[in-house]
Amino acid sequence: MIRRWRTAAGRRGCARTALALTAAPVTLLAALLLPASPVAADDGSGYAFAPGARTVEGAAGSAGAEPLEPGTTYRSTLPDRGKLYFRLELAAGTTAYVPVTAVPPADATVSASDGIGVSVEDANGATCGYDGARFGAGLSPRPVTALGRRDTGRTLCKDAGTYYVVVERLASGSRTTTPGSWDLEIAPVTEPGLVRAGATTAPGTWDSASPEPVTGTARRRTAGAGFATARTLGPGVWRTGISPGQTLYYAVPVDWGQQLAATVELGSGGDGHGYVSAALNLSLYNPVRGSVEDASLGYDGTQKASSLAPLPPVAYANRYAVPGEENAVRFAGAYYLVVHLTGQTADTFGRGPYDVTLRVRVGGTPESGPRYAGSPVPKGVFDPPSDQGGGLSVPTGGDGTSMRLLAAGGIGTGTALLLVLGVWTLTARRAQIRANAQKPTA
């Protein structure tokens, strides 16, 4: 009797094991086929910092500056007064880009001229490159990004050695600005020189006519809440929801020789009446998070639209243009569309959410890129993401690299389904064989 009880228990345990094993592929299948949910901010600020980002403390002067490693993403804190110093060790012939995103508290009060300034300086205090970013007319606390740069094409700052990244607040002096520190995300990138020197002047002509906006039925696509978690968009019409004070991040793959165009629309709705100036802002950033172009629109409760200015095809030689939009589209990769709805919209038209439509066009035939003398860091930063808006992706980690499922591996959803079903069937068959082997013999 005892032997029969143990045998029955063994059969029941084996059946439970088989059920658990067969349920695992089903869970995997569901994870593969269900659309990814939007990535939430991790600290209530409204911004999703890169998972695994390292914490680094900025120094009050160059002597105590901690080093930054290209390809690694960092988090830090910027006080409302004073400068922060970080250190970079750079080789000759390497161009360095240091984007810094400042994230004020979501409930902070800011003025139009508040923001941050970022510069890269050499050991003698000479400024290699400077950039500033301000909140603008929307008067809404939102992530703002400025790009420090060491470009080897200049006479100054071309030698190997120690350089310093300097970050500071741009304060308006307004009494209404909320005091206190802001969180920072820092993601340094290096670009090697070329195997053989090419043209040193910007392309002479390009089609600068405004393209017609893309038409068709909009597809829903949730957004990320930061650069590291940006959701990929391909060409087409895309729709999502946005709440006042929220910032959305998308990444558009753009190859060498291609032109990007984008239009943003804010749908009609809301419960109030009035007008909000600069209610919605659309910003475009290049693969190293350098600002390319901005477009904004006012809102009176009826549908409104605004488009980015025409941009030239992506080309290495664009870097020799006068600093501006053309200069910024200097390499292929993920171009970021960042949409922000000012918090003031809630006071006039309610908390929403509001419908946002993005019309994205990527024109031109992809071309071969330049021959670099080494690899950029992080590797692949100047390669367009293979996910064209329909694949599944894993957010970037603290080292700045990206893992993409299905699309990058060349495995379609149908192939994945067959693989999962095959594993399911094989697992169930093996479990049944084990169960049969444990049955008592007559």
C-alpha positions, -999 to 999 in steps of 0.1 A, spaced: 0 0 0 28 23 9 45 15 -24 13 23 -44 9 57 -26 45 66 -34 40 56 -70 8 77 -74 25 107 -57 54 103 -81 30 103 -111 13 134 -97 46 151 -91 57 142 -126 25 156 -141 30 188 -122 65 190 -135 53 184 -170 27 211 -166 53 236 -153 77 228 -181 51 231 -208 38 264 -193 72 280 -196 72 281 -234 37 294 -233 49 323 -211 78 329 -234 55 329 -264 32 355 -247 62 377 -239 73 375 -276 40 382 -291 25 408 -268 35 444 -275 60 460 -251 45 484 -226 59 519 -222 89 522 -199 80 541 -168 103 567 -151 121 552 -121 120 580 -96 89 602 -101 108 628 -122 92 617 -154 125 605 -169 137 569 -172 175 568 -166 196 541 -183 193 509 -164 225 501 -146 239 536 -150 269 542 -127 268 569 -101 296 595 -104 301 626 -82 312 658 -100 341 677 -84 341 714 -76 373 718 -96 395 700 -121 419 686 -95 393 662 -80 375 653 -112 365 617 -116 370 599 -149 343 592 -175 347 562 -197 332 564 -232 305 539 -238 293 540 -201 263 559 -189 265 578 -157 242 594 -132 251 625 -111 236 654 -94 239 691 -103 235 717 -75 218 750 -82 251 769 -78 286 762 -89 301 740 -116 308 702 -118 340 688 -133 346 654 -148 377 640 -165 382 624 -200 414 608 -213 414 612 -251 437 599 -278 448 621 -307 425 619 -337 395 609 -316 364 631 -316 346 630 -282 309 638 -276 296 642 -240 258 646 -239 244 657 -205 207 655 -197 195 675 -168 162 664 -151 146 688 -127 119 676 -103 85 673 -120 69 698 -96 97 724 -100 90 759 -113 113 771 -140 117 802 -163 123 802 -200 161 810 -197 168 784 -170 188 754 -182 223 739 -183 256 746 -201 282 719 -210 317 725 -222 348 704 -228 381 721 -218 418 711 -223 444 711 -196 451 748 -202 415 758 -197 408 764 -234 372 756 -244 371 729 -271 333 730 -275 303 744 -256 265 739 -258 236 752 -238 200 740 -234 171 760 -219 135 752 -210 121 778 -234 87 795 -237 68 764 -225 79 772 -189 76 735 -181 102 715 -162 114 688 -185 146 669 -194 170 692 -213 201 680 -230 233 698 -240 263 684 -258 300 690 -249 324 682 -277 361 677 -285 364 678 -323 398 669 -337 391 689 -369 400 721 -350 434 736 -344 429 736 -306 422 705 -286 435 680 -311 463 664 -290 461 634 -268 458 640 -231 435 649 -202 403 669 -209 376 681 -186 338 681 -189 323 711 -171 286 712 -163 268 743 -149 233 757 -144 221 785 -166 201 805 -142 177 833 -151 178 849 -116 140 846 -114 126 845 -79 100 820 -91 126 794 -100 126 765 -76 159 761 -58 175 726 -54 196 701 -73 188 684 -106 196 648 -116 220 643 -145 225 615 -171 259 616 -189 266 593 -218 301 600 -234 308 587 -269 340 586 -290 343 586 -328 376 574 -344 392 592 -373 391 580 -409 414 556 -426 418 581 -454 410 618 -452 380 628 -473 364 661 -483 367 689 -457 338 710 -469 301 704 -465 281 691 -494 272 720 -517 236 713 -526 208 692 -514 170 690 -517 158 715 -491 121 715 -502 97 706 -475 84 670 -481 47 662 -481 37 647 -447 31 610 -446 -6 600 -449 -24 569 -439 -40 553 -409 -21 559 -377 -7 529 -358 -4 530 -320 31 530 -306 39 537 -269 70 557 -261 100 554 -239 106 579 -211 143 585 -218 170 582 -244 180 547 -231 144 534 -233 133 551 -265 110 530 -286 119 525 -323 98 541 -350 101 534 -387 86 556 -415 48 559 -412 20 575 -391 21 568 -354 -2 577 -326 0 577 -288 -13 596 -258 5 622 -237 -3 639 -205 6 675 -195 42 676 -182 51 643 -199 80 637 -222 80 609 -248 111 594 -265 113 576 -299 143 565 -320 142 566 -358 168 546 -377 185 568 -404 212 555 -426 240 573 -445 225 592 -474 190 593 -460 168 623 -450 146 624 -420 114 645 -419 88 646 -391 55 663 -383 38 663 -349 1 669 -344 -18 675 -311 -54 664 -314 -84 684 -304 -100 679 -271 -99 692 -235 -126 706 -212 -116 743 -212 -112 774 -234 -82 796 -239 -48 794 -255 -15 779 -243 17 792 -260 43 767 -269 21 739 -256 38 711 -275 75 708 -283 91 684 -308 129 681 -305 152 660 -328 185 647 -314 213 629 -333 228 595 -323 251 612 -297 221 632 -283 232 664 -300 204 689 -307 194 690 -344 161 709 -347 130 719 -327 94 727 -336 66 739 -313 30 747 -315 4 767 -295 -29 751 -285 -64 764 -283 -83 731 -280 -85 725 -317 -60 702 -336 -26 717 -344 4 706 -363 41 716 -366 70 702 -387 107 701 -384 126 722 -409 140 703 -439 172 685 -431 200 674 -455 209 638 -462 231 622 -435 267 626 -445 301 626 -427 311 659 -445 281 677 -429 303 683 -399 322 710 -419 290 731 -423 284 761 -401 271 748 -367 234 741 -369 210 716 -383 232 706 -412 263 702 -390 244 679 -366 233 653 -392 269 640 -395 264 603 -389 240 575 -393 223 558 -364 193 563 -341 178 599 -344 157 607 -314 122 624 -316 114 638 -282 79 652 -276 69 673 -245 35 686 -236 38 716 -212 23 713 -178 3 745 -183 -20 726 -207 -36 710 -177 -46 744 -161 -65 754 -193 -77 722 -209 -75 695 -182 -52 666 -174 -59 647 -206 -43 625 -219 -42 641 -253 -37 624 -287 -4 629 -304 3 619 -340 38 616 -355 42 615 -393 77 602 -400 94 601 -434 129 586 -441 138 593 -477 167 584 -499 187 553 -507 211 541 -480 248 546 -489 281 532 -477 294 551 -447 330 564 -441 358 540 -434 368 545 -398 403 538 -385 388 521 -355 355 514 -337 334 541 -321 326 536 -284 300 523 -277 303 500 -307 274 503 -332 264 538 -321 265 550 -357 246 520 -371 209 524 -376 188 501 -354 174 471 -373 141 473 -355 118 493 -378 91 499 -353 74 465 -352 100 444 -335 106 439 -298 136 456 -281 153 455 -247 162 489 -233 199 500 -234 219 492 -203 244 512 -183 272 504 -207 253 521 -236 249 489 -256 216 477 -269 201 442 -272 174 437 -297 153 406 -300 139 390 -331 146 419 -355 183 420 -350 186 382 -350 167 378 -382 140 357 -364 105 366 -373 75 362 -351 63 332 -372 97 315 -368 97 322 -331 63 306 -328 74 274 -346 105 272 -323 84 277 -291 58 251 -302 86 227 -310 101 231 -276 67 228 -260 59 195 -278 94 180 -271 92 189 -234 57 175 -230 67 142 -248 97 138 -225 76 144 -194 51 118 -206 78 92 -212 92 98 -177 57 95 -162 51 62 -181 84 48 -168 73 53 -132 40 34 -135 39 2 -114 42 -30 -134 16 -57 -130 
